[in-house]
Amino acid sequence: MKRHKHRQETEAVRGGVDFRKKNGPLSTPIYQTSTFEVTDSEQQLRATHTDMFYTRYGNPTHTVAENAIAELEGADGALLFASGMTAITTTVLALLKSGDHIVAQRDIYGGATKFFSQWLPKYGVDVTFVDTTEYDQHARAIRPNTKLLYVESPTNPLVRVVDIKKIVALAKQHDLLTMIDGTFATPINQRPYESGIDLVMHSGTKYYAGHSDLIAGVIASRRDLIDTIRETRTTLGGNMDPHAAWLLLRGMKTLAVRVQRQNENALRIAQFLSSHAKVRRVHYPFLERHPQRALAMEQMRGGGGVLSFEVDGSGEDARRLAEALNLFTLAPSLGGVDSLVTIPVLTSHAMISAEQRAKMGVTDQLIRLSVGIENADDLIADLERALAVVTPVRQHAEVG
């Protein structure tokens, strides 16, 4: 584990920066080039494994962003990808082979579920899905050929929290790799690598970038795994564009202040919804009555900017409510400065079967909110007005 030189807020702004005094640009330049000139063939050979050979292999703008991410995560190194799904697929394909087995929690992002359940079997890799917080199921699912435990915390879209210490202990007992999708938490709220997780993945599209204007994936890990994954990334070609990497760097500078505001806004909105007669259930782990609150507060600095809730009505009620909102834009994705609303059965989990969604607990009545940095009172007023489209049945919402 890498020793932190500064606190998270400082690392978000100055991570990956050379602090030696020099004359040069304050902002990292965009190396908007596909290839790099050399003076002779010998230099060509020396450059092959550097970030100044060919941008599919690497790029100086990428390097600064990757170093900044590694510093924030407390990892030896990091890699950028063209998307979060590219980060997942490239990493798994780099580290597993035909005949291997994965144990994955059941409620993860729909795209990851589809890759694990529909694509990996084509290449001879088996996957067993287990209930997210039933750690005995994780243990019983492990086989002699199991190589990886894959988790997501907090989860999408029910914001469940995984006990990272238990997952790490189980993996060490069986000599397995561990991989976590930490997108919802960000390294500001949670640093799984420092708790013993081997591979930390983020959809950099979300909080890392923070402005809904680029697509990116991130992996942070120890040096040997990073080197193996980099080689596969070069072959598969899932690199980021240098301009997108520069935008990612710019977004990271405000990561800490954005996440702090989003933590505060989301908690206030969750509290409002949990006392509303037209809401059946609220999913946000920092709520006082949430069954996972103690665990969440132990391993996270904040609850994050995503929450979900079920309207006390039908799926049609949920759709009408989402469409009635103004300050929450009806759009997929999350983590940006603008608040968004989405119906998971129509977006993030539309690509998997209704049976799989039912096992996860993703219902037609479920609405996911990505809370931005607007004024919390304005956001609550928008929700209160939109909730008028739902016919109430219950008096108080359930939590968790």
N, C-alpha and C positions, 0 to 999 in steps of 0.2 A: 504494500500500500504506500502510495506517495505521500510524503509529509506536506501539509499545507503551509505555505508561506504567509498567507493572508486569509482573512475571513471571506465568507461566500459573497458578500456584497461587493467586496473589492475584486475578488477573482472574476466575477461576472463582467466587470468593466475592464480590468487590466490583465486578465488571464492570457497567457501565450505571448505576452509582450516582452521584448528585450529592454530591460531597464537601463542599459548602459547609455550614457549621454552621447548624443549623435545629432548630426544635422540630417533631417529627413522628414518624411510625411508622418503626421500624427496618426492619421487613418491608414490602415493596411491597404496597400494598392491592390487593384484588381488585375491579376495576370490573365487578361482575357485573350488567351492564346491556346491553340491546340498543340503546338510543338515549340521546341527551343533550339536555337542555333548553337552550333559548336564550332570550334576553330579547326579541329582535326579528328581523325578517327579514334585516336587514343582517348581523347576527352569524351567522345561519343560513348565509348565503352564504360568509362567511369560514371557517366551521367545516367546510365540505364536505370539504376536503382535509386535515383534521387527524385526530388520534386521538380527538376528542371530538365526533363527528358521528353515526356509526352503526357498530356493532361489526363489521359486514362490511367496512367500510372501514379500521377500525383501532380501537384501544382503549389507554388508558394503560398497562394491565398488559402488553399485547403490546409496547408501545414499550420498556418497561424490559428485557424479555426479549430483544427484537431487538437493542437496543443492547449488551447484555451479550454476546450471541453474536458480533456484529460485532467487538467488542473482543477476544474470545478468538481469533477466526479471523484477525485482522489485516486485516479487510476494511472497505470504506467503509460497508457497511450489510448488514442481514440481514432476512429475512422468515420469519414463522411460518406453518405450514399445518396442516390438520387431520390429515394423515398424511404419511409419507415418500413414498408414491406420489402424493399430491396435489402435493407439492413437485416431483417429477419431471415429472408430466404438465403441470402449469400452466406450469412454466418452459419446457419444450420447445414447448408450444403458443403461448407468448408470443413466442418468439424465432424460430420457423421457420414457413414457409408452404408451401402446395402447390407441388410442384416442387423442393423442397429435398431434401438428402441428408445422412444421418448415417453416420459410421463409429463402430461400437461394438464394444468387446471382447466376446468370446463368453461368458466365464463371469462373468456379473453376476447380481444378484438375479432370481429367477424372475418376479416381478411386472413388473420393468423389461423383461425379455426379452419377456414377453407384450405389453406396451404397444408396444414397438418393432416386433415382428414381426407382430402381429395388428391393432393399432388404427391406428398411424400410416399404414400403406398405404391405409386407408380415406379418409384426408384428403390423399392425394397426396404423402406424405413417404416416401421410400425409406430403408431402413436396410441397411447391409452389416455383417455380423458377421465379426470377424477374431480369430485366436488372440491371446490376451491379451499375451503377451510376445514375439510375433513382430512387431517394429516395421516390418520391410520390408513385411509384409502391410498394416499400417495405411497406409503410404505409397502402396502400389499401389492401395488401395481408394479413394483420394481422387479425386473427379471435379470437373469445373468447377462443378457445383452443390452440392458439399459445403459445409456450413455449420458442422458441429459434430463434434468428437471427444468421445465419451462413454466414460469409464473408471470403474473401481471399484478401490480399493486400500486395504487388502488385500481380496481378493475373497471372496465368499460362494459356496460354503462351503470352498473349497480354500486360502484364506488366501494366495493368490499376491500378489506385490508388483509393482506397475507402476512402471517407471522414469519418474518424473514429469518430469524434465528432458528426456528424449527426446520425450515427448508434447508438452511446451510448445514445444520447438524445431521439431517437425514442424508444429504449428499455426501458429506464427509464419511459417514458410516459405510456408504456403499461405493465410495470413490467415483462420484458422478460430477459432471459439470452442471453448473446452475446458470440459468439465464432469466433475466427479468425485464419486462417492459415497464419502465418507470415513467412513462410519458406524463401521466396525470400528476405525479408528485413533483417532478423536476428535481434537480440537485439542490435547489434551495430548500425544499421541504424534506428531502430524503436522499441519503447517499448509500445505496445498497452495497456498492463495492466495498465500502469500509466495514460492512457487516459480514463480509465473506462471500458475497455473490460473485461469480466468475465473470459474467458478461452482463453489462447494463445497456439496454437498448432504449432509445427514444425515437419517437416520430418528431424530428426536429422541426417539422412543419408547424407544430403546435406551440408550446410555451417557449422553446429555445428561440424560435424566430419571432413569434409574438405578434405579428401584424397581418397574418392571413395572406401573405403575398409571395410565398415560395413553398416548394416541396422539398423535404430533406429527411434523411435518416441518419442516426448516430449509433455507433457501438463504442463502448469504453471497456477496457479489459487490461489484463497483464500483457507483457511484451510478447511472449511466445504465441499467444492466441491471436493477438493483433497481427503479427507477421503472417500467420497462416491465413487469416481472413483477408488480409490485403492481397495476397497472391491470388486468391479466388476472385476477389473483386476486380482485379486487373483482367482476369480471364473472362469473367461474365460481363464486365463493362458497365457496372452500375454506379459510376462516379457522378458527383455533382458538377454542375456548371460553375466556373469560377465566380461569375457574377452573383449566382445564388449563394455561394459560400461567403461572399462579401456581405450580402444582405443578412445572412445568418449571424455573422460577427457583429454587425450593427445592432441587430435585435438583441443579442446576448447582453449588450451593455446595459440594458434596462431590465434584464430578467428579474433581478432581485426586487426592485421596486414594484414591478408589475405583479409579481407573484404575491407580495405582501398585501397589496390592495385587493387582489382577487381572492385571497384567503379571507380577508375581512368581509368583502361583499358577499361571498358565497355563504359564509356562516350566517350572516344576517338574513339572507333570503331563505336559507334552510329553516331557520327559526320561525320566520313568517309562515312558510308553507306548512310547517309541522303543527301549527295551531289553527289551520284553515279548515272549515267544515267541508269544503269541496275537494279535499286532498285525502286520498286513502292511505298513502305511505310515502315517506321521505327517506331518501338514501343519501346520507352525508355523515361520515364517521366522527366528526367533531361535535355533533349534536349531543346534548347531555344524556338523552335516553337511548342513544345508539349502543347496541350490544358490543360493538368493537371499539368504543371510545377510548378505553384505557390502553389498548394495544396501539391504536392510531396515535395517541398522544405520546406514547413511549418511543415510537420509531419515526415520527414525523414532527416537523416544526410547525406545520399548518395543514389544514384539511384540503387545500387545493381549491381550484376555481371551478371544478365540475361537480354538479349534483344532479340527481334525478328524482323524479316523483311520479306517483301514479294518481291519476285523477279518479275520483269516486264516481265513475260513470263508464262509458263505453270507449272503444277505440276511436269512434267517430267524435266523441267529446274531446278526446286528446288532440285529435287533428284540428278541430275547430278552435280549441284554445291556442294551439301553436300558431295558427294562422291569424288569430286576433291580436297577437302581441305586436308591438311597434318597436320598442327599444331592443328586444331580442329578435335578431334577424333569423328568419327561417332558412337555415343552411347547414350542411354537414360540416364537420371539423370542429375544432375547439382550440382553446389556449391563446386566442388573440386578444387584443385590447377591446374589440367589439364583442358585446354579448350576443350569443347565438342560441337558437333553440332547434332541436331536431327530434324526430320520432325514430328511435333506434330500429324498430321493425321495418322501417322504410329506408334506412340509410346504413348505419354501421353494421347492422346485423341482418340486412335484407338478403345477403348472399348465402346465408346458411338456412337450413330447414327449420320449419316451425317446431318440429320435435326437438331439435337442438336448442332453439330459443327457449322452449318451455322448460327444459332441464336447467337452463341458466337462470330462469326466473325473469326473462325479458318478455313482458306482456304487451298487448296492443295498447294498453292504457298508459304505458310508460313514456314519459317525456324527459329528455336530457337537456339540461341547461349548461352552457359554457359561459360563465360569468366574467364579464370584462372589467374595465377600470372606470366605468361610468359611476355616477352618484348612486349609492345603494338605495336611497329613498325613491329616486326616480324609477329604478328598476322594480322595486317592490310595488309602486303605484301602477306600473304597467302590468304586472302580474295580477294584481287585485282586480283591475278593470277587465282583463281577459278572462279571469276565472268566472265571470258572470255567465259565460256560455255553458257552464257545467251545472247540472241539476244535483244538489247535495243530497246525500243519504246519511252519512255518518256525522258525528259531532267533532271528533278529533282524529288527526292522522296518526298512523303507526310510524315508528322510526326504525330504520334498518331493514 
